[in-house]
Amino acid sequence: MENSYLLIIAILAGCLATTVPVFMALFFTGLVGLAYVVGLEPQIVIEVLYRSMDKFALIVVLFFVLCGNIMTTGSIVEKLVKTANVLVGFLPGGLAMAGILACGFFGAISGSTVATVVAIGGFMIPALIENGYDEKFSVGIMTTAPILGIIIPPSIAMILYAMVTNDSVEALFLTGFIPGILIMAAMSFYAWFVCRRQQIITQDRPSWAQVVATLRESVWALMLPVIIFGGIYSGLFTANEAAVVACFYAFFVEIVLHRDMRLRDVKKVIVSSAVTSATLLVIVAGASVFGQYLTFEQIPDKIANAVVGNIQSPWVFLLAVNILLLVIGMFMDIISATLILTPIFLPLLAKFGIDSLHFGLLMTINLGIGYSTPPLGVSLYITGATVNRDLLFVARSVLPFLAIQVALLALFTYWPDLVLLLPRLVYGYTG
């Protein structure tokens, strides 16, 4: 390994070890690489920063962040949880299933795991404990189920992946539906099995009139994902336009129909969303500078050649990549990891005959699992704060649910036709 590579690795590892923010660590390492290793003028970094954020695809991220904040400020989240509860709450483990279903509903609008943990987990964990569910079970299921926020479309991580690979965002979104539904089904079955053995008291089965009343009350909230996906896949508007439509619809529902948000709250929601969006943009910018250094040094091609020279089987390659991504997800957020690793893996996909849409789904799930793995899993800290428990307690709580998700990840890894079924049916995708 060249001395310059060792220098770059040392700088990046040193920055991360000293708790320098990830975006600053990536930016500073990329700057050193471009200016002192490659020998470019430092002013070029300014152009790289500008070009990294001057991308139309990022608009959809910003508006979905805003849409998620609108929902958590108003009552859409509460109505989604209420609907999920009336549909499955009477089954053994029904309230836990309702939490999983609510994560799916919310994920189909927000595109963010963190937002799903805060909105659904903060509401459901106390409710589960109050209704007699074991604390460890409650924490575990509501820490891991929010992975649905980035698997079930729209997904911010998928948008950024498609931005790098130039894949169709709409087609990539379709790869998430079947895996998302299977994850919901598997986790719900586990909840049913555990709670039936523990004989947790279930809710009374709601009458047909109660179901209809709840659906009628929640109809405007339930229409939001219908509008998003109906508009995208009917061709009425693009994914970018869908995010804008969703924001205006959510504002209209909360202010005019539900009347749970006042006009003076609008400024607060927009400012909060702007701060969150700015955080994402600086990560994109920092990762782009580091990525530019990798491109100048042709590191992705060198890694591709080294891997192909030592690994011949696509099955072995996918196994190695899954393990690597699971480890990386423990230490790095999904946005940074997606932007940095995608250009490295992209040359390898064609050499091993792996479809880029299929790989995008695998990368999203792998790094999404990282939200629930120590030492830096964000979801662990959020739910730990909710129940005032330490990291070790929460990490132990998530183990059975992570096992389910990893087992399903293996299924999706080695059965690509299942992942690509919907893109092929809707778009005639032949990749």
C-alpha positions in Angstrom: 0.0 0.0 0.0 1.3 3.4 -0.9 2.4 5.8 1.8 -0.1 8.4 0.6 -3.0 5.9 1.1 -1.7 5.2 4.6 -1.7 9.0 5.3 -5.3 9.4 4.1 -6.5 6.4 6.1 -4.7 7.7 9.2 -6.2 11.2 8.9 -9.7 9.9 8.4 -9.4 7.3 11.2 -7.9 9.9 13.5 -10.7 12.4 12.9 -13.4 9.9 13.5 -11.6 8.6 16.6 -11.4 12.1 18.1 -15.2 12.5 17.5 -14.8 15.1 14.8 -18.2 15.3 13.0 -18.3 12.9 10.1 -18.8 15.6 7.4 -15.8 17.5 8.7 -13.7 14.4 8.8 -14.6 13.5 5.2 -14.1 17.1 4.0 -10.7 17.6 5.7 -9.4 14.2 4.6 -10.6 14.9 1.0 -9.0 18.3 1.0 -5.7 17.0 2.2 -5.9 14.3 -0.5 -6.7 16.6 -3.3 -4.4 19.5 -2.3 -1.3 17.6 -1.0 -1.5 14.1 -2.5 -3.0 14.7 -5.9 -1.5 18.2 -6.1 -4.7 20.2 -7.2 -5.3 23.8 -6.3 -7.4 24.1 -3.1 -9.8 26.3 -4.9 -11.1 23.3 -6.9 -12.6 22.0 -3.6 -15.0 25.0 -3.7 -16.2 23.9 -7.1 -16.6 20.3 -5.9 -18.7 21.5 -2.9 -20.9 23.6 -5.2 -21.5 20.8 -7.7 -22.2 18.3 -5.0 -25.2 20.3 -3.8 -26.3 21.6 -7.1 -28.3 18.5 -8.0 -32.0 18.4 -8.7 -32.3 15.0 -7.1 -31.6 16.5 -3.7 -34.9 18.5 -3.8 -36.9 15.4 -3.2 -34.9 14.8 0.0 -35.6 18.2 1.4 -39.3 18.1 0.8 -39.7 14.6 2.3 -37.9 15.9 5.4 -40.4 18.7 5.5 -43.3 16.3 5.0 -42.2 14.2 7.9 -41.9 17.2 10.2 -45.4 18.3 9.3 -46.8 14.9 10.2 -45.1 14.8 13.6 -46.2 18.3 14.4 -49.8 17.6 13.5 -52.0 14.6 14.2 -51.3 12.5 11.1 -49.0 10.2 13.1 -51.6 9.7 15.8 -54.2 8.8 13.2 -51.9 6.3 11.5 -51.2 4.6 14.8 -54.9 4.5 15.6 -55.7 3.0 12.3 -53.0 0.3 12.7 -54.2 -0.5 16.1 -57.9 -1.0 15.1 -56.8 -3.3 12.3 -54.5 -5.7 14.3 -54.7 -4.6 17.9 -57.1 -7.4 19.0 -54.6 -10.1 18.0 -52.1 -11.6 20.4 -49.3 -9.1 20.3 -51.6 -6.9 18.4 -50.4 -3.6 19.9 -46.8 -4.5 18.9 -48.1 -5.4 15.4 -49.8 -2.0 15.3 -46.5 -0.3 16.0 -44.8 -2.2 13.2 -47.7 -1.4 10.8 -47.5 2.3 11.9 -43.8 2.3 11.1 -44.7 1.0 7.6 -47.3 3.7 7.2 -45.0 6.5 8.4 -42.1 5.1 6.3 -44.3 5.3 3.2 -44.3 9.1 3.7 -41.2 10.3 5.5 -38.4 8.2 4.0 -36.3 8.4 7.2 -35.6 5.9 9.9 -34.7 8.5 12.5 -37.9 10.3 11.9 -39.8 7.0 12.3 -38.1 6.2 15.6 -38.9 9.6 17.0 -42.5 9.8 15.8 -43.7 6.2 16.2 -41.2 4.8 18.8 -41.7 7.8 21.1 -45.5 7.2 21.0 -45.6 3.3 21.0 -43.0 2.3 23.6 -44.8 3.9 26.5 -48.1 2.5 25.2 -46.7 -1.0 25.0 -45.3 -1.0 28.5 -48.5 0.5 29.9 -50.4 -2.4 28.3 -48.4 -5.1 30.0 -45.7 -5.8 27.3 -42.2 -6.7 28.5 -40.0 -3.6 28.5 -37.1 -5.3 26.7 -39.5 -6.6 24.0 -41.2 -3.2 23.6 -37.8 -1.4 23.3 -36.4 -4.0 20.9 -39.3 -4.1 18.5 -39.8 -0.3 18.3 -36.0 0.3 17.9 -35.7 -2.1 14.9 -39.1 -1.7 13.1 -38.3 1.9 12.0 -35.9 0.4 9.5 -39.0 0.3 7.3 -38.6 4.1 7.1 -35.8 3.7 4.5 -36.9 0.4 2.9 -40.6 1.2 2.1 -40.6 4.1 -0.4 -39.9 6.9 -0.5 -36.5 6.4 0.9 -33.9 9.2 1.4 -31.1 6.6 1.2 -32.4 5.2 -2.1 -32.6 8.7 -3.6 -29.0 9.4 -2.8 -27.9 6.0 -4.1 -29.8 6.6 -7.4 -28.2 10.1 -7.6 -24.8 8.4 -7.6 -25.6 5.5 -9.9 -28.0 7.3 -12.3 -30.6 4.6 -11.8 -34.3 5.4 -12.0 -35.5 6.5 -8.6 -39.0 5.2 -9.3 -37.7 1.8 -10.2 -35.4 1.7 -7.2 -38.3 2.6 -5.0 -40.2 -0.4 -6.3 -37.5 -2.8 -5.0 -38.4 -1.8 -1.4 -42.1 -2.8 -1.3 -41.8 -6.6 -1.2 -38.8 -6.6 1.3 -40.6 -4.1 3.5 -43.8 -6.1 3.6 -41.8 -9.3 4.4 -40.0 -7.6 7.2 -43.3 -6.3 8.6 -44.8 -9.8 8.3 -41.8 -11.6 9.9 -41.6 -9.2 12.8 -45.4 -9.3 13.4 -45.3 -13.1 13.4 -42.5 -13.1 16.0 -44.6 -10.6 18.1 -47.6 -12.9 17.8 -45.6 -15.9 18.8 -43.9 -14.3 21.8 -47.0 -12.6 23.2 -49.2 -15.6 22.8 -46.7 -17.6 24.9 -46.6 -14.9 27.5 -50.4 -14.7 27.4 -50.5 -10.9 27.3 -54.0 -9.5 27.6 -55.3 -8.5 24.2 -57.7 -5.7 23.3 -61.3 -6.5 22.5 -62.1 -7.1 18.8 -63.5 -3.8 17.5 -66.9 -3.8 16.0 -67.4 -3.1 12.3 -68.8 0.3 13.2 -65.6 1.2 15.2 -63.4 0.1 12.3 -65.4 2.2 9.8 -65.3 5.2 12.2 -61.6 5.0 12.7 -60.9 4.7 8.9 -63.2 7.6 8.3 -61.4 9.7 10.8 -58.0 8.7 9.4 -58.9 8.8 5.7 -57.0 12.0 4.9 -53.9 10.7 6.6 -54.1 7.4 4.7 -54.6 9.2 1.4 -51.1 10.7 1.7 -49.1 7.6 0.6 -51.8 6.8 -2.0 -51.3 10.2 -3.5 -47.5 9.8 -3.5 -47.3 6.4 -5.1 -50.4 6.8 -7.2 -49.0 10.0 -8.7 -45.5 8.6 -9.3 -46.5 5.3 -10.9 -49.4 6.7 -12.9 -47.1 9.1 -14.5 -49.0 12.1 -13.1 -45.8 13.5 -11.5 -42.2 12.5 -10.8 -40.7 11.5 -7.5 -39.4 15.1 -7.1 -42.8 16.6 -7.7 -44.4 14.0 -5.5 -42.4 15.3 -2.5 -43.7 18.8 -3.1 -47.3 17.6 -3.6 -47.0 15.6 -0.4 -45.9 18.7 1.6 -48.7 20.9 0.3 -51.2 18.1 1.0 -50.0 17.5 4.5 -50.1 21.3 5.3 -53.6 21.5 3.9 -54.8 18.4 5.9 -53.3 19.5 9.2 -54.3 23.2 9.0 -57.6 23.1 7.2 -59.1 19.6 7.8 -57.6 18.3 11.0 -57.0 21.8 12.4 -54.2 20.4 14.6 -51.6 22.8 13.2 -51.9 26.5 13.4 -50.5 29.0 10.9 -47.9 30.2 13.5 -46.6 26.6 13.7 -45.7 26.7 10.0 -42.6 28.8 10.5 -41.3 26.5 13.2 -41.8 23.4 11.1 -40.1 24.9 8.1 -37.1 26.2 10.1 -36.7 22.8 11.8 -36.9 21.1 8.4 -34.3 23.5 7.0 -31.9 22.7 9.8 -32.3 19.0 9.2 -31.9 19.4 5.4 -28.8 21.6 5.9 -27.3 18.8 8.0 -27.9 16.3 5.2 -26.4 18.7 2.6 -23.2 19.3 4.5 -22.8 15.5 4.8 -23.3 15.3 1.0 -20.8 18.0 0.5 -18.1 16.5 2.8 -18.6 13.1 1.3 -18.3 14.5 -2.3 -14.9 16.1 -1.6 -13.6 12.8 -0.2 -15.2 11.0 -3.1 -13.5 13.3 -5.6 -10.2 12.3 -4.1 -11.0 8.6 -4.5 -11.9 9.3 -8.1 -8.6 11.1 -8.9 -6.6 8.3 -7.3 -8.7 5.7 -9.2 -9.2 3.9 -5.9 -12.6 2.3 -6.9 -11.0 0.7 -10.0 -8.0 -0.5 -8.0 -10.3 -2.0 -5.3 -12.4 -3.6 -8.1 -9.4 -5.2 -9.7 -8.1 -6.5 -6.3 -11.4 -7.9 -5.4 -12.0 -9.6 -8.8 -8.5 -11.1 -8.6 -9.2 -12.7 -5.2 -13.0 -13.5 -5.4 -14.5 -15.3 -8.3 -18.0 -16.2 -7.1 -20.8 -13.6 -7.0 -22.2 -15.4 -4.0 -19.0 -15.0 -2.1 -18.7 -11.4 -3.1 -22.2 -10.6 -1.9 -21.5 -12.4 1.4 -18.3 -10.4 1.9 -20.1 -7.1 1.0 -23.0 -7.8 3.4 -20.6 -8.4 6.2 -18.5 -5.3 5.4 -21.6 -3.1 5.1 -23.0 -4.4 8.4 -19.7 -3.5 10.1 -19.6 -0.1 8.5 -23.2 0.6 9.5 -22.1 0.2 13.1 -19.8 3.2 12.8 -21.1 5.4 10.0 -24.4 7.0 9.2 -26.3 5.8 6.1 -26.0 9.0 4.1 -22.2 9.3 4.4 -21.8 5.5 3.8 -24.0 5.5 0.7 -22.2 8.5 -0.9 -18.7 7.1 -0.2 -19.2 3.4 -0.8 -21.5 3.4 -3.9 -18.8 4.7 -6.3 -16.4 2.1 -4.9 -18.8 -0.9 -5.3 -20.3 0.3 -8.6 -17.4 -1.0 -10.9 -17.6 -4.4 -9.2 -21.3 -4.9 -9.9 -20.9 -5.3 -13.7 -17.9 -7.6 -13.3 -19.9 -10.0 -11.0 -23.2 -9.6 -13.0 -25.0 -8.0 -10.1 -27.9 -5.7 -10.9 -27.5 -2.2 -9.5 -31.1 -1.9 -8.3 -30.8 -5.1 -6.4 -27.5 -4.0 -4.9 -29.1 -0.6 -3.9 -31.8 -2.4 -1.9 -29.1 -4.6 -0.2 -27.0 -1.6 0.7 -30.0 0.2 2.1 -31.0 -2.7 4.3 -27.5 -3.4 5.5 -26.8 0.2 6.5 -30.3 0.6 7.8 -29.6 -2.3 10.3 -26.7 -0.1 11.4 -29.2 2.3 13.0 -29.9 -0.4 15.6 -26.3 -1.7 16.2 -23.8 -0.4 18.7 -21.7 1.6 19.2 -23.1 4.4 17.1 -26.6 3.2 16.2 -28.7 6.3 16.4 -32.0 4.4 17.1 -30.4 2.8 20.2 -29.8 6.2 21.8 -33.2 7.6 20.9 -35.2 4.7 22.4 -32.8 4.5 25.3 -33.6 8.1 26.1 -37.3 7.3 25.8 -37.2 4.7 28.6 -34.2 6.0 30.5 -32.1 2.9 29.8 -28.4 2.5 29.0 -27.0 1.4 25.6 -26.3 -2.1 26.8 -29.9 -2.7 27.8 -31.2 -1.5 24.4 -28.5 -3.4 22.5 -29.6 -6.6 24.1 -33.3 -5.9 23.5 -32.8 -5.6 19.7 -30.9 -8.9 19.2 -33.9 -11.2 18.2 -35.3 -8.6 15.9 -31.9 -8.0 14.2 -31.6 -11.7 13.7 -34.9 -11.7 11.8 -33.8 -8.8 9.6 -30.4 -10.3 8.9 -32.1 -13.6 8.0 -34.3 -11.8 5.5 -31.3 -9.9 4.2 -29.8 -13.2 3.2 -33.0 -14.1 1.4 -33.0 -10.8 -0.5 -29.3 -11.2 -1.3 -29.6 -14.6 -3.0 -33.0 -14.2 -4.5 -32.7 -11.1 -6.7 -35.8 -12.0 -8.7 -37.9 -11.4 -5.6 -36.4 -7.9 -5.2 -36.7 -7.0 -8.9 -40.2 -8.5 -9.4 -42.0 -5.1 -9.2 -39.6 -3.1 -11.4 -40.0 -5.8 -14.0 -43.8 -5.9 -13.8 -44.2 -2.1 -13.8 -41.4 -0.9 -16.1 -40.5 -4.1 -18.0 -37.1 -3.7 -16.3 -34.6 -6.2 -17.8 -31.5 -5.5 -15.7 
